[in-house]
Amino acid sequence: MGGVGPTVIHRTAVATAAVLVGLCAVGAAIHAGGISLGLEAYTLDMTGTWTQVPVAASAAFSEIEAMLSDQGVPAEELAEISADFDAAVADVQAALADLPVLVPVPLLALGVEISLPWVVIDGVRLSVGFLDDRFVRGVASGVAGIEIPEPLLDETLDVGDDTASLTADVAFSTWMISVDAVKRLDLVFLGADFSLGADVLWGSVTPSVEVDVPEEWEDGVDAALEALHLDEILWRAFGLHAGIGFELGLPFLRLYAEGRFVLSLGTSIGWWNLHVGTLAGALGMVIRF
């Protein structure tokens, strides 16, 4: 049997080198900068928040109970009302115990990556995410064809011989800014990203409640609403994160998904004890250039 000649070996070596050079060229293109558009999400740890629910409810009920007592409601009737309230709070606590502790908060995000051809870092990425109630209403109406009532609640109630009206709505907004140092590994149509970065985020929920009640009820209802601390549903945080992501698609246009572990270094949580959770992530499309 004859052996493989030098010419064949030479041609094979040249072809192999050409393939490797091509892969390196593609990898270099992928390592260039890019623009991403998609969804980011961080989580809120609701552990402390769920424990505040019965506290706020009990404080508000105490104000209503005091108002009813001042208006001469018999003690026996107040005791029945209190027992019904306690049962309702117990049901709420049982329901809250079944809810997840970590609640995801989605954001519409835009990211820009700048290439840095260093040994350890391939690029620096800046991303900004934002969401508010106006955007949600617009998407629900324009895309899904769902009209969200505004206000969310507008009711008239019978209160003895009088009537009372209740109007309630909610506004919310949140944003997050992230800066990452990125290391990327590529295999033509598949890539993996490893990132270390920092986040600054902010969020708040602002309920608006307007109540029109008989004059003798006004002070008690106002005190009950104040006891709910509706103006302190907020969270602020600064932290670090480590992430791993994957890209799939053409070298210049890819789908990506990323998971992150978040370590909060500084927080402001308000009365409702809302903490930023340890998990975050992103999903979307990236254009490489």
N, C-alpha and C positions, 0 to 999 in steps of 0.2 A: 504494500500500500504506500502511496506517495504521501509525503508530508505537505504541510501548508507552506507555500512559497513566501519569500520575503515581500513580494509585491502585494500579495493578499493581506499579509499582516500590516503592511504600510497603509493600504487603503482602509483597512478596518480601523486602524489607529486614527487616521485622518477623519473618518466618518464619526468616530466616537468623540473626538475632540470638537468637531463641528457641532454635534448635539449638545455637548457640555457648554460650549460657548453660547449656543442659542438659548439654553436654559438659563445661563447666567445673565444674558441680555434681558430675557423676560423677567427674571428676578429683579434685575436692576430697575426695569420699568415699573414693576410692582412696588418696589421700595421707594419710588418717588412719592410726591405728595398726593393728596386726594381730598375729595369732598364727600361727606356722608349725610344722608337724610333718612330719618326713621323715627323709631320710638325708643326712648330711654325710660327706665323705671327705677325708683328707689322704694324702699319699704319703710313703713311706720310701725314701730313696736307699740301695740295698743295695750300692753299688760297693765300699765299704770292707769291708762285712760278708762278701761272697763271698771276698775275699782272706784273711779270717781263718779260714775253714773249714779249709783245709789246714794252717794253722799250729796250730790247736787239735788237729786230728786227729794230726798228727805228734808234738805234745807228749804227748798221751795214749798214743800207741803207744810212745813212748820209755819211759814208765813201765812199760807191760806187758812190753816187751822186756827191761828191766832185771830185772823180777820173774822172768821165765822163765829168764834167764841165772843168777840167783841160785839157782834151783831145779835147775840142772844140765842144762838143755836144750842139746844140742850146737850148736856154732857154725854147722855146715852147715845144720841145721834152722832156726836163727834167721835165717840168710841167706835161705832160701827164704820164710820167713814175711814177712821185710822186703820182699822183691821183690814178693810178692803184694800187700802193703799199698801199696807205691808205685804199682803198677798200678791198684789200686782208687782211690787218691787222684787219679791222673791222669784216670780216668774221671769222677770226681766234678767235678773242675775243668772238664772239657770240658762236662759237663751244666750247670754253673753259668754258663758262658760264654753258653749259649743262653737263659738266663732273663732276664726284663726287669729293668732296673736300678731302675726306679721301681715300687714295689708299693703299691697303694691299701689304705688302712685305713678301712673303713666305720664309721660311728657312727650310733646312733639319736639324733636331735637335736630339740630344742624351742627355738623362738625367739620373742622378744617385741619388737615395734617400737613406739616411742613417737613420735608426730608432733611435729615441730618446724617450724612454718611459716616457715622462714627462706628467704632468697633462694637460697643455695647448697645448703643441706641441708634435705631434706624429713623426715628422721627419723633416730633412733638405734636400732640393733637390737642386742639381746643374744641370743646363742644358746649353748646348752650341748649338747655331744654326749658320749655315753658308750657303751661296749661292754665286755663281759667274757665269760669262758668260760661262766659260769652262764646268762647270757642266751642265748648261742648254743645250749647244750644244751637249754634250754627251748623255743626256737623250733624246733629240729630235731625234737624229740620231739612237741611239741604241734601244730605246723603241718604239717611235712613227714612226720611219722610215722617219723622216722629216729632210732634210739637210738644215741647215741655212747657207746662203751664207757667205763666209768670203773672202774679206770684204763684208759688207752688200750692198754697192753701188760702182759700178765701171763704170763710164759713160764717154763718149767722146762727147763734145758739139761743135757745130759750132759757132765761134765768128767772124762774118764778114768774112774776107778772111782767118782767122786763125782758129785753133782748140784749145780747152781747155779740159783737163781731170780732173775728180773729183773722188777721191777715199775716201770712208768714212766707218768707222767701229766704234764699241763701245765696251768698256770693262766695267764691273761693278763687284762689290763685296760688300758683307755686312755680318756682323756677330753680334751676340748678346750673352751675358753671363748673366744668371739670377741665383740668389740665393733666395730660398724661405723657410720660416718656414711654415710647413703644419700641419693642423688639419684635421683628417679624420674620417668620420662616415661610418660604414659598415653594410650592411644587407645581408650577404652571397654572393649574386650574383650582388649586386648593392652597389655602394659606392659614397660618396660625399666628395670632398676636399675643404677646405677653406685655402687660402694661402695669406701670406703677404711677399713681397720680394723687391729686388732691381735689376735693370738692368743696364748694360753698353752696348751700341751698337754703331756701326760705319758703314758707308756706303759711297760709291762714285760711280759715273758714269763718265767714261773717254772717251769722243768721240775723235777719231783720224780722222782728215781731211787733205788730201793731195791734193793740187790743182796745176796743171801745166797750166799756162796761159801765154799769150804773155807778154814780158818783161815790157811793159808800164802798164800792169794791176797788176803787182805783189805787189807793195806797197799798192795799194788800197784794193786788196783782203785780204792781210795779216792784214791790219788795221780792215777790216770788221770782219774777224774771231776773232781777239783779242777783239773786242767790244761785242762778244757773250759770253765771260767769260766761255768758255768751260772747263777750268781747275778748275772751282769753283763749280762743281755740287757735293756737299758733305754734309754730316750731321753726327754729333756726339751728343750723349746724355747720360746723367746719370739720372736715375729716380727711383721712387718707384712705386709699383703696388699692387693692391688687386685683388684676383681672386677667382672664384668658378668653380669647375670642377665636372664631373660625370664619374664614371667608370661602365662598364657593362661587365659581363662575369664570368668565373670561378675565384675562389679566387687567383689562381696563374697566370692567363693569362686574361687580360682584355683590352677592348677598352676604350679609354678615350677621353673626350673633355673638354676644359677649356676656359673660357672667362675672360679677365682681363681689369681692368681700370688702366690706366697709368698716373702718374703725373711726368712730367719732371722737374728736379731741376736745371740742367745745360745743355746747348746746345751750339753747334757750327754749324752754318748753311751755311756758304759760301754766295757768291753773289746771288745765286738762291733761297735763303730764304726757304729752305726745313726744316720743323719742324716735329718732331716725334709726331704722333697723340695720342689721349687719349685711343684708343681701341687696344687690342691685344688678341691673343688666341692661342690655341694649339689643335692638333688632332693626335691621333696615337694609339700605342699599348704599354702596360706596362706588364712586367714580375715581379711578386712579389716573394720574397723568404725570 
